Amino acid sequence: MILDDEQLHQAQSDIQKMWRFLEAARRTHSTLDYERLAAPYLLQIQQRQQEILEYLSTKSEEMAVA
């Protein structure tokens, strides 16, 4: 769960790193190897993106009360 803007920026940075890693892996791995390699990273990207959406959907005042 993302609680503040610093954590938001870290999550965004983490996603960018995973995207760059997967982009490079697509060029160097066979299709089957890439699918096996990418699956957990893609799931993690989806989870982090969901956390970002939840954080950005919540007003800062609501976060302070929680």
C-alpha positions as CSV (number, residue, x, y, z in Angstrom):
1,M,0.0,0.0,0.0
2,I,1.3,3.4,-1.0
3,L,1.0,6.0,1.9
4,D,2.7,9.1,0.5
5,D,4.1,10.7,-2.6
6,E,7.6,9.4,-1.9
7,Q,6.3,5.9,-2.0
8,L,4.4,6.8,-5.1
9,H,7.5,8.0,-6.9
10,Q,9.4,4.8,-5.8
11,A,6.6,2.6,-7.2
12,Q,6.7,4.5,-10.5
13,S,10.5,4.1,-10.6
14,D,10.3,0.4,-9.8
15,I,7.8,-0.1,-12.6
16,Q,10.1,1.7,-15.1
17,K,13.0,-0.5,-14.1
18,M,10.9,-3.6,-14.7
19,W,9.7,-2.4,-18.1
20,R,13.3,-1.7,-19.2
21,F,14.4,-5.1,-18.0
22,L,11.6,-6.8,-19.8
23,E,12.3,-4.8,-23.0
24,A,15.9,-6.0,-23.0
25,A,14.9,-9.6,-22.2
26,R,12.5,-9.7,-25.2
27,R,15.5,-9.1,-27.4
28,T,17.8,-11.7,-25.9
29,H,15.5,-14.6,-24.9
30,S,13.6,-17.1,-26.9
31,T,9.8,-16.7,-26.9
32,L,9.3,-19.6,-24.4
33,D,12.1,-18.4,-22.1
34,Y,10.8,-14.9,-22.2
35,E,7.3,-15.9,-21.3
36,R,8.6,-17.9,-18.3
37,L,10.9,-15.0,-17.2
38,A,8.4,-12.3,-17.7
39,A,5.3,-13.7,-16.0
40,P,6.2,-12.8,-12.4
41,Y,7.5,-9.4,-13.4
42,L,4.3,-8.6,-15.3
43,L,2.2,-9.7,-12.3
44,Q,4.3,-7.4,-10.1
45,I,3.9,-4.5,-12.5
46,Q,0.1,-5.0,-12.5
47,Q,0.1,-5.1,-8.7
48,R,2.2,-1.9,-8.4
49,Q,0.0,-0.1,-11.0
50,Q,-3.1,-1.1,-9.0
51,E,-1.5,0.3,-5.8
52,I,-0.7,3.6,-7.7
53,L,-4.3,3.8,-8.9
54,E,-5.6,3.2,-5.5
55,Y,-3.3,5.9,-4.0
56,L,-4.2,8.4,-6.7
57,S,-7.9,7.7,-6.2
58,T,-7.8,8.7,-2.6
59,K,-7.7,12.3,-1.4
60,S,-4.8,13.2,0.7
61,E,-7.1,14.2,3.6
62,E,-8.5,10.7,3.6
63,M,-5.0,9.2,3.8
64,A,-4.2,11.3,6.9
65,V,-7.2,10.1,8.7
66,A,-6.6,6.4,8.0
